[in-house]
Amino acid sequence: MYVAVVRGALTLDLGVGRSVRRLGPLSWSIAAPRDLVFEVISAPYLGRTPRALEPKLRVLERGHDMVLAEHYTPVGPFVATTLETVRFEPPERVHFRLARGPVPSVVEEFRLREVDGGTELEYRGELATDLWLLGRLWGAAVARAWEATVRTSLDAIATEAGRRAAARSSAPGTT
């Protein structure tokens, strides 16, 4: 049962002894315009998923501003699979809601704000578990891995957005 929960194959949503903990806030200053950062975040979901992301992401259903996607995350010897809805509000927000995973509920949000010469990206969310103290202990372990995964993803997004912004500004005909 433990392996099934870790891998996201079994979600225990009992609604008994529910605890909610915050995720984040975490923030990044990105040297790129907000629309470009939003494009880097949304493109693998709303467009074709790049081969490099296929081991981490599979979009099951695409709509105009919302997708249903599986995310794959190595957790020790296992690969956790989460099923999430991802909703887009260009160019300032991306919302995530867990449909199936190692905990009963996770809601998250990326907020993008224009700042001098770039974008401030803020991440925050909530993670819920059941079963009182046992659930809080499980939630703490899941939250550590969850936030580490978010940090890694957003570091990559910041790097790619910065690279694209630098390429745009150095392209012939730009000032």
C-alpha positions in Angstrom: 0.0 0.0 0.0 2.9 2.4 0.8 4.4 2.0 -2.6 1.0 2.6 -4.3 0.6 5.8 -2.3 4.1 7.0 -3.0 3.7 6.3 -6.7 0.4 8.1 -6.9 -1.5 5.0 -7.9 -3.6 5.1 -4.7 -4.9 8.3 -3.1 -6.2 8.1 0.4 -8.9 10.7 0.6 -10.8 9.9 3.8 -11.8 13.4 4.9 -11.0 12.5 8.5 -8.4 14.4 10.5 -7.7 16.7 7.6 -4.6 19.0 7.9 -3.6 21.7 5.4 -0.1 23.0 5.1 1.2 25.8 2.9 3.6 25.3 0.0 5.9 28.2 -0.6 5.8 31.1 -1.1 8.9 30.8 -3.3 9.9 33.5 -5.8 12.2 34.0 -8.7 13.4 37.2 -10.5 13.7 36.4 -14.1 15.4 38.6 -16.7 12.7 38.2 -19.3 9.4 39.8 -20.1 6.3 38.4 -18.5 4.7 37.2 -21.7 7.9 35.2 -22.6 8.0 33.6 -19.1 4.3 32.7 -19.4 5.0 31.2 -22.9 7.9 29.1 -21.5 5.6 27.7 -18.8 2.5 27.1 -20.9 4.1 25.8 -24.2 4.7 22.2 -23.1 1.1 21.9 -21.9 -0.8 23.9 -24.6 1.4 23.0 -27.5 3.5 19.9 -28.3 5.4 18.6 -25.4 9.1 18.6 -26.2 10.9 15.3 -26.2 13.2 16.4 -23.3 10.1 16.8 -21.1 8.4 13.5 -22.1 9.9 11.6 -19.1 8.4 14.2 -16.8 5.1 15.2 -18.4 2.3 13.7 -20.4 -0.7 15.8 -21.4 -3.8 13.6 -21.6 -6.4 16.2 -22.6 -5.9 19.7 -24.0 -8.3 22.6 -24.1 -8.0 26.2 -24.9 -6.9 27.3 -21.4 -6.8 24.1 -19.4 -5.2 20.7 -19.6 -5.3 17.4 -17.8 -1.7 16.2 -17.4 0.4 13.5 -15.7 3.6 14.6 -14.0 6.3 12.0 -13.3 8.8 12.7 -10.4 11.5 10.4 -9.2 11.1 9.8 -5.5 13.9 7.5 -4.2 13.6 4.2 -6.1 10.1 5.0 -7.3 8.5 7.3 -9.8 5.5 9.2 -8.4 2.8 10.0 -10.9 0.4 12.8 -10.2 -2.6 13.7 -12.3 -3.4 17.4 -12.3 -5.5 20.0 -14.0 -3.5 23.0 -15.2 -5.4 26.2 -16.0 -3.9 29.2 -17.7 -4.7 32.9 -17.3 -2.4 34.6 -19.7 -0.1 36.3 -18.9 -0.3 36.5 -15.2 -1.3 33.1 -13.6 -1.1 29.3 -13.9 -3.2 27.2 -11.6 -2.6 23.6 -10.7 -5.1 21.2 -8.9 -4.2 17.7 -8.0 -6.7 15.1 -9.2 -4.7 12.0 -8.1 -1.5 11.7 -6.2 0.2 10.8 -2.9 -2.1 13.2 -0.9 -5.8 14.0 -1.2 -5.4 17.6 -2.2 -2.9 20.1 -3.6 -3.7 23.4 -5.1 -0.9 25.6 -6.5 -0.4 28.8 -8.4 2.3 30.6 -10.3 1.9 34.4 -10.3 3.8 36.4 -12.8 4.3 40.2 -12.2 6.1 42.6 -14.4 9.0 44.3 -12.7 11.8 46.6 -13.9 13.3 44.8 -16.9 11.8 41.4 -16.1 9.4 39.2 -14.3 8.8 38.3 -10.7 7.5 34.7 -10.5 5.9 33.6 -7.3 4.8 30.1 -6.4 2.4 29.2 -3.6 -0.1 26.6 -2.7 -1.7 24.3 -0.2 -1.3 20.5 0.4 -3.8 18.6 2.4 -3.6 15.2 4.2 -5.8 13.1 6.4 -5.4 11.1 9.6 -4.2 13.8 12.1 -0.6 13.4 13.1 0.2 10.6 10.8 -1.1 12.7 7.9 0.9 15.8 9.0 4.1 13.7 9.1 3.3 12.3 5.6 2.4 15.8 4.4 5.7 17.2 5.6 7.6 14.5 3.7 5.5 15.0 0.5 5.8 18.8 0.8 9.7 18.6 0.9 9.8 16.5 -2.3 7.0 18.6 -3.9 8.7 21.9 -3.3 12.1 20.6 -4.4 10.5 19.5 -7.7 8.9 22.9 -8.1 12.2 24.6 -7.5 14.0 22.5 -10.1 11.2 23.1 -12.6 11.1 26.8 -12.0 14.9 27.1 -12.1 14.8 25.5 -15.6 12.0 27.9 -16.6 13.9 30.9 -15.4 17.0 29.8 -17.3 15.2 29.1 -20.5 13.2 32.4 -20.4 16.4 34.3 -19.7 18.1 32.5 -22.6 15.3 33.3 -25.0 15.1 37.0 -23.8 18.9 37.4 -24.4 18.5 35.8 -27.9 15.7 38.2 -28.7 17.7 41.2 -27.6 20.8 40.2 -29.5 18.9 39.3 -32.7 19.6 41.6 -35.7 17.3 44.5 -35.9 16.6 44.7 -32.1 17.9 47.4 -29.8 
